[in-house]
Each structure stands twice: as C-alpha cells, then as structure tokens.
Amino acid sequence: MTAEWTLTGAPNARDLGGLVGADGRRVRSGALIRASGLGRLVDDDLPTIGKLGLACVVDLRSAREIEVAPPDRLAGEPRVVHIPIHDPQHPVFTYVSAVLLGHDLSAYEALAREGTTGAMEAIYRWFVADPVAVEAFARAVRTVAEDGNLPLLFHCSAGKDRTGWLSVILLTALGVDRAAIRADYLRTNDLADGVNEAIMGAMLVRSPGLDLEAIRPVLEARESYLDAAYAEVATRHGDMDTYLRDALGVDDTLRATLRDRLLEP
C-alpha cells in the first residue's frame, strides 16, 4: 500500500498508489500523484514534495488561473507541462479560482443566479463532449505514458474536477474498479473539508450577505458531477473503454504502456 503523507497547503493531494488495477496488480506507490494548486503550499510542505522526487508536473489550469494565483512551490526541477483545460464560454473555473483565492465575486453574480450545481454538471459533460477538452485530456494521458515522466503530479486549481476526471481516465485505463474510482473521487470532500469551511468562513466575514450555498457546490466533489460525465460517455461512446480508445486514443499499446509503468508486477 502507499505511504501516507499530507500537504498542509494542498490537503486533498494524494498518492494514487495502492488502488487495485488489472489482474489484481496495485498502482505503484509514489508514481502518480493528484493535487490542487501548489501555490498555497507552506514551508513545511516542501520537504514532503522533495521526497516525492517528481520528474514531471502536469498543470491543467488556464493561463489566467496561473496568472492570478501564487506561484507553484516545488522542490527539485521537475519538468512542468501546461495542458490548459478551460472553457472560455463558461466562467466556472475562474470562479473556483476566485473563491479559493478570496477574490471579489461580484463579476460572477450571473453564474450564482444560474445555479452552480448545474454549471458544474455542465462542465463535466463538457469534459467528454468538447473536442478541445478531449484533446487536452488525451495529451495529458500521453504525457503520463512518456519515458522519464514518473513520478508525475497532476493538478488544477482545486484539484477535484479536471484533476478528478483525469484521475478517472487514468485509473480506468489501469483497470481499477469503478467503485474504487468513485471512492477516490469523493475522498476529496473528506480531505479538503476543513479548508473549504475556512474559505467560506473568511468569505462570509468579508461579505456578510454572501450566499454560501451558491459557493459550496464549486468547492465539493459531488456524485452528480461524476455521473454527468459518465452519462455523457454512455451517450456518445457507449462505455468508458470505447471512450478511452476512440476519443482519447488509449489503444491497446498505450494501455499496456500505462499498466507496465504504473502497476506493480
């Protein structure tokens, strides 16, 4: 099983090692790490990051998200690959970033009125349906499979949506059971709950009339979000294996490469 460690500034970061994949082989410990933005790491987190020995960091944020966030704090000199997954027609990702950073939310009133739960479900469908998103996720998978990129950490701003769906893709390719994949997806809520409550508490101090129930959905990983993506896969491709093969290019050769590199013997 994977070694346990935590990052104070990115509490929902975790090693995907230990999950059971194809033929009962477990995901290698220390090879594949998922996280939120690394700009909020504290000094005490840096030795932990250093011990991971990262060869590559995949950043799924847009250029605008990176611009307004604190610079990532890393140890060593991992290769950093930016693969932006962002819908310019929908502000939900910049809204999440603004919430996390404590920025003014007045520009997002229309989104709050529209309903952030519905907006989040729409984004998960967009992950599967939009050609730009499909190519970005496909590129991320290819990056994981490339020589010299392990150990690899991948992240976005909150580490739950784009990071969560890429986790689903990779773990599915590795043969991890769907129930275990769902459990890992929802684990974000337990790991980040304290930080999320602190964020909302601080926002309420700054803006006493703020509707926290309009904000909570963008901070949480919810089953309905994941179900929206799975439903879009079923509509467009029938099943996840077909989606991986036909949309993302995860053919038998690439799948075998991923399993050879990321699963224990």
JOFENKA-V579416 format. One record per residue. RES is the residue in one small letter. NEAR is the number of other C-alpha atoms within 8 Angstrom. D_LAST is the distance of its C-alpha to the last C-alpha in Angstrom with 1 decimal. Layout:
BEGIN
RES/NEAR/D_LAST  RES/NEAR/D_LAST
END
This chain:
BEGIN
m/5/13.8  t/10/15.2  a/5/18.2  e/4/21.5  w/6/23.9  t/9/26.8  l/11/29.0  t/9/32.6  g/9/33.5  a/13/30.6  p/10/30.1  n/12/27.9  a/12/25.3  r/9/21.9  d/11/18.2  l/14/16.3  g/13/13.3  g/10/12.7  l/9/13.7  v/11/12.0  g/14/11.1  a/9/10.7  d/4/9.9  g/6/9.8  r/10/6.6  r/12/8.4  v/14/9.7  r/13/9.2  s/12/12.3  g/11/14.9  a/12/13.8  l/14/16.1  i/13/19.4  r/14/22.3  a/16/25.8  s/14/29.5  g/12/31.9  l/12/31.5  g/9/35.3  r/10/36.0  l/13/33.7  v/8/35.8  d/5/36.0  d/7/34.0  d/11/31.0  l/12/30.8  p/8/29.2  t/11/26.4  i/11/25.9  g/11/26.0  k/6/23.3  l/8/20.9  g/8/21.4  l/13/21.6  a/12/21.5  c/13/22.8  v/13/24.8  v/13/25.6  d/12/29.0  l/13/30.0  r/14/33.6  s/10/36.7  a/7/38.9  r/7/41.4  e/11/39.0  i/10/37.9  e/7/41.5  v/6/42.7  a/9/39.8  p/8/39.5  p/7/37.5  d/9/33.8  r/9/33.2  l/9/30.2  a/9/29.2  g/7/28.4  e/6/28.8  p/9/26.0  r/8/26.7  v/8/28.4  v/8/28.3  h/8/30.9  i/12/30.3  p/10/33.2  i/12/33.0  h/8/36.6  d/6/39.3  p/5/42.6  q/4/44.5  h/6/43.2  p/10/43.4  v/12/40.9  f/8/38.4  t/9/41.3  y/10/42.6  v/12/39.4  s/12/39.5  a/11/43.2  v/11/42.6  l/9/39.9  l/7/42.2  g/8/45.3  h/7/47.1  d/6/50.1  l/9/49.2  s/5/52.6  a/6/51.4  y/9/49.1  e/8/51.8  a/7/51.5  l/11/47.8  a/10/48.5  r/6/51.2  e/8/49.1  g/9/46.5  t/13/43.3  t/8/41.3  g/8/42.3  a/11/41.6  m/12/38.1  e/13/37.4  a/9/39.0  i/9/36.7  y/13/33.6  r/12/35.1  w/10/35.8  f/11/32.2  v/11/31.6  a/10/35.1  d/8/36.1  p/6/35.3  v/7/35.1  a/13/32.7  v/13/30.5  e/9/30.5  a/11/29.7  f/11/26.6  a/12/25.5  r/9/26.0  a/11/24.0  v/10/21.0  r/8/21.5  t/8/21.8  v/10/18.4  a/11/16.9  e/7/19.1  d/5/18.2  g/5/19.0  n/12/19.2  l/11/16.4  p/13/17.0  l/14/19.2  l/12/21.8  f/12/23.7  h/17/27.0  c/14/30.4  s/10/33.5  a/13/32.8  g/15/29.0  k/13/29.2  d/9/30.4  r/11/29.2  t/15/26.2  g/10/25.8  w/11/25.9  l/11/23.5  s/10/21.0  v/10/21.8  i/9/21.1  l/9/17.8  l/11/16.5  t/13/18.0  a/13/16.3  l/14/12.8  g/9/14.1  v/13/15.1  d/9/18.2  r/7/21.5  a/6/22.9  a/9/20.1  i/12/20.8  r/9/24.5  a/8/24.1  d/8/22.5  y/12/25.3  l/11/28.0  r/9/26.6  t/13/28.4  n/9/31.7  d/7/31.1  l/9/29.8  a/10/32.6  d/9/35.4  g/7/37.3  v/8/37.3  n/9/38.4  e/8/41.3  a/8/42.3  i/11/42.4  m/10/44.5  g/8/46.8  a/8/47.5  m/11/48.2  l/11/50.6  v/7/52.5  r/6/53.0  s/7/53.8  p/7/55.2  g/5/55.7  l/7/52.1  d/6/50.6  l/8/47.3  e/6/46.4  a/9/46.3  i/12/43.8  r/8/41.5  p/12/39.8  v/11/38.6  l/9/37.0  e/9/35.1  a/13/32.1  r/8/33.6  e/8/32.3  s/7/35.1  y/11/33.7  l/11/30.3  d/8/32.1  a/12/34.3  a/14/31.4  y/9/29.8  a/9/33.4  e/11/33.8  v/13/30.6  a/10/31.9  t/7/35.3  r/7/34.3  h/9/31.2  g/9/30.9  d/8/27.4  m/11/24.5  d/8/22.7  t/10/25.9  y/12/26.6  l/13/23.3  r/10/24.0  d/8/27.8  a/9/28.6  l/11/25.7  g/8/24.6  v/12/21.0  d/8/20.9  d/6/18.2  t/7/17.6  l/9/17.4  r/11/15.2  a/8/12.7  t/9/13.0  l/13/12.6  r/10/9.4  d/9/7.9  r/7/9.5  l/11/9.4  l/13/6.4  e/8/3.8  p/4/0.0
END
